[in-house]
Amino acid sequence: MASRSFWLQQALSTKYDMLPSLQGDLKTDICIVGGGFTGLWTAINIKQFDPSIGVVILEKDICGGGASGRNGGFCMTWMSKAISLLKITGGQEGVRLLRESENAVKDIGQFCLDHKIDCQFRLDGWIWTASNDPQIDAWQETIDKLDKLGLNPYELLDDNQLSAMTGSTLHKGGVFEKGVATVQPGMLARGLRRVASDLGVRIFENTGMLELVRQTSPGVVTKNGRVRAESIVLALNAWAHELPEFRRTVLPISATVIATKPVPEKLDSLGMTGCTAVSDSRFLVNFYRPTIDGRLVWGIGGGTIPFAGRLGTRFDNLIQQKATVASALRRFCPTLKDTEVEYSWSGPATRTSNGLPMFGSLPGAERIIFGHGYVGNGVGPSYLGGKILAAIALDQKNEWSESPLVNGPIGRRLPPEPFRFIGGKLVRAASIRVDQAHDKNTKPARLDSFLASLGPSSLTPRNSVPNSKR
Ligand SMILES: Cc1cc2nc3c(=O)[nH]c(=O)nc-3n(C[C@H](O)[C@H](O)[C@H](O)COP(=O)(O)OP(=O)(O)OC[C@H]3O[C@@H](n4cnc5c(N)ncnc54)[C@H](O)[C@@H]3O)c2cc1C
């Protein structure tokens, strides 16, 4: 069984019922593989459109056991990714998707209210910061672009606002986007599972896909059964990398998260009175947010990568990363240096070359549909992913199925093994050295800057860090 995040332990402590695994063969209209946010939103969309359509979800662990129940709980828009999004989708469609990504955050909040999902949804905003001098203005190119379109949601923070709102004096600059929320992601995933079940989706947990049948009548083979379906939706996110079709387009990369004991008075005294999300602009991004019970949850992205497509449970327990994350928390918030870290966990996030998710059908197997690659920003956008995948699975011709994100440009492919693994390690090590040089306000080695520039996109645009040549 995968290691459980604090979020899932909290969500499961109230009610834990693992749904039975698939035993025997069945036929259905649409079979979704993967019970994270993408799979669950897709299933809910299909059932809401037409309750008579048969929908099955196969989940190898429990719903939310993947990245969906392990993330930082930032429920973001696509505004910080505007440059890539507009480049790929074009002006008009890009603007529509940016607006939809803002609506998605609000819609998730409303959906949770309507369906009594108590996932601690708080619309307290996000601060995009610079935690060293070369990161200052990392957001400027994005803001200039959004300004021209009349869409800029970012407010520049002065030094006092910045330290008061982030709880740290280490940030050198920052902008605030008020339309971002935080959630308790484990409770959101388990709540969506309940709603999907109530809508008639048949969910099998502890049921991994062992083989994908890529024929005109597609199917999925599991340990004790087989599902035949008109359409199959692969909602595997990082685990898509295990399929040969996606090995060179989506890179799983671990992130590690810790949660302190509840220290509400200490957070209040630092100015962290709400649940505002904060992240900086480095390659190994720091991201943190308070919880409603006064814990500080802190994560660092850009960790380990898998070798030769083998992901498995490799990213579940990277406890050696816990010390690195705890030391970042203490460096940014020295008054929390004696605060006990109660939980730590890791999970697989994804990187794609353009920093955006990809959707489409497998070449030569049109009825096998996929959606993955949210690059550290999937809690909000997977709501849109669910609309896109449902529209394709239902054969609808609309703005979702015909979005340029569907079968869009793949961008630079990852190299084959062993170059991907060795190259990935070199790029990561160089990126760490570039971040460290920037922290000391020294110039990174030219080779390091070059290697770091080869890495795939991160949470925020990499090329926008001035002087860094990343
Ligand atoms: C530590 C961490 C922190 C993050 N922080 C944030 C954040 O704060 N904000 C944000 O927006 N995004 C964040 N992300 C990314 C975000 O969590 C993901 O983009 C999002 O959860 C993707 O949802 P998904 O349903 O596509 O993938 P997942 O939730 O990973 O779902 C895929 C599912 O497929 C299942 N599966 C895999 N293989 C098989 C198989 N063979 N058969 C059946 N099932 C299978 C897995 O068990 C899993 O449940 C973070 C990710 C990590 C790892």
The ligand as a MOL file (V3000), in Angstrom:
LIG
                    3D

  0  0  0     0  0            999 V3000
M  V30 BEGIN CTAB
M  V30 COUNTS 53 58 0 0 0
M  V30 BEGIN ATOM
M  V30 1 C 3.8410 16.2780 -3.6150 0
M  V30 2 C 3.0120 16.9780 -4.6640 0
M  V30 3 C 2.5820 18.2850 -4.4610 0
M  V30 4 C 1.7730 18.9000 -5.4110 0
M  V30 5 N 1.2450 20.1280 -5.1070 0
M  V30 6 C 0.3080 20.6570 -5.9240 0
M  V30 7 C -0.4150 21.8050 -5.5360 0
M  V30 8 O -0.2540 22.3280 -4.4330 0
M  V30 9 N -1.3210 22.3160 -6.4190 0
M  V30 10 C -1.5600 21.7280 -7.6230 0
M  V30 11 O -2.3840 22.2340 -8.3880 0
M  V30 12 N -0.9380 20.6000 -7.9900 0
M  V30 13 C -0.0410 20.0330 -7.1590 0
M  V30 14 N 0.5360 18.8440 -7.4990 0
M  V30 15 C 0.0910 18.1740 -8.7360 0
M  V30 16 C -1.3170 17.6010 -8.5760 0
M  V30 17 O -1.4040 16.8430 -7.4030 0
M  V30 18 C -1.6500 16.7480 -9.7970 0
M  V30 19 O -1.4940 17.5180 -10.9630 0
M  V30 20 C -3.0790 16.2290 -9.7910 0
M  V30 21 O -3.3870 15.6070 -8.5660 0
M  V30 22 C -3.2590 15.2740 -10.9560 0
M  V30 23 O -4.4220 14.5170 -10.7780 0
M  V30 24 P -4.5830 13.2110 -11.6460 0
M  V30 25 O -5.8900 12.6210 -11.3090 0
M  V30 26 O -4.3220 13.5280 -13.0610 0
M  V30 27 O -3.3800 12.2700 -11.1590 0
M  V30 28 P -3.2710 11.3310 -9.8640 0
M  V30 29 O -3.9500 11.8930 -8.7050 0
M  V30 30 O -1.8360 10.9520 -9.7160 0
M  V30 31 O -4.1090 10.0760 -10.3120 0
M  V30 32 C -3.6050 9.0350 -11.0990 0
M  V30 33 C -4.1460 7.7640 -10.4870 0
M  V30 34 O -3.8420 6.6640 -11.3340 0
M  V30 35 C -3.6330 5.5340 -10.5030 0
M  V30 36 N -2.9040 4.5360 -11.2680 0
M  V30 37 C -1.6050 4.5360 -11.6400 0
M  V30 38 N -1.3100 3.4480 -12.3670 0
M  V30 39 C -2.4560 2.7300 -12.4590 0
M  V30 40 C -2.7920 1.4960 -13.0820 0
M  V30 41 N -1.8940 0.7800 -13.7580 0
M  V30 42 N -4.0730 1.0410 -12.9770 0
M  V30 43 C -5.0130 1.7650 -12.3000 0
M  V30 44 N -4.7390 2.9410 -11.6730 0
M  V30 45 C -3.4820 3.4230 -11.7700 0
M  V30 46 C -2.8320 6.1050 -9.3410 0
M  V30 47 O -2.8760 5.2740 -8.2040 0
M  V30 48 C -3.5150 7.4530 -9.1280 0
M  V30 49 O -4.5320 7.3980 -8.1480 0
M  V30 50 C 1.3990 18.2210 -6.6070 0
M  V30 51 C 1.8690 16.9200 -6.8300 0
M  V30 52 C 2.6620 16.2990 -5.8650 0
M  V30 53 C 3.1140 14.8980 -6.0980 0
M  V30 END ATOM
M  V30 BEGIN BOND
M  V30 1 1 1 2
M  V30 2 1 2 3
M  V30 3 2 2 52
M  V30 4 2 3 4
M  V30 5 1 4 5
M  V30 6 1 4 50
M  V30 7 2 5 6
M  V30 8 1 6 7
M  V30 9 1 6 13
M  V30 10 2 7 8
M  V30 11 1 7 9
M  V30 12 1 9 10
M  V30 13 2 10 11
M  V30 14 1 10 12
M  V30 15 2 12 13
M  V30 16 1 13 14
M  V30 17 1 14 15
M  V30 18 1 14 50
M  V30 19 1 15 16
M  V30 20 1 16 17
M  V30 21 1 16 18
M  V30 22 1 18 19
M  V30 23 1 18 20
M  V30 24 1 20 21
M  V30 25 1 20 22
M  V30 26 1 22 23
M  V30 27 1 23 24
M  V30 28 2 24 25
M  V30 29 1 24 26
M  V30 30 1 24 27
M  V30 31 1 27 28
M  V30 32 2 28 29
M  V30 33 1 28 30
M  V30 34 1 28 31
M  V30 35 1 31 32
M  V30 36 1 32 33
M  V30 37 1 33 34
M  V30 38 1 33 48
M  V30 39 1 34 35
M  V30 40 1 35 36
M  V30 41 1 35 46
M  V30 42 1 36 37
M  V30 43 1 36 45
M  V30 44 2 37 38
M  V30 45 1 38 39
M  V30 46 1 39 40
M  V30 47 2 39 45
M  V30 48 1 40 41
M  V30 49 2 40 42
M  V30 50 1 42 43
M  V30 51 2 43 44
M  V30 52 1 44 45
M  V30 53 1 46 47
M  V30 54 1 46 48
M  V30 55 1 48 49
M  V30 56 2 50 51
M  V30 57 1 51 52
M  V30 58 1 52 53
M  V30 END BOND
M  V30 END CTAB
M  END
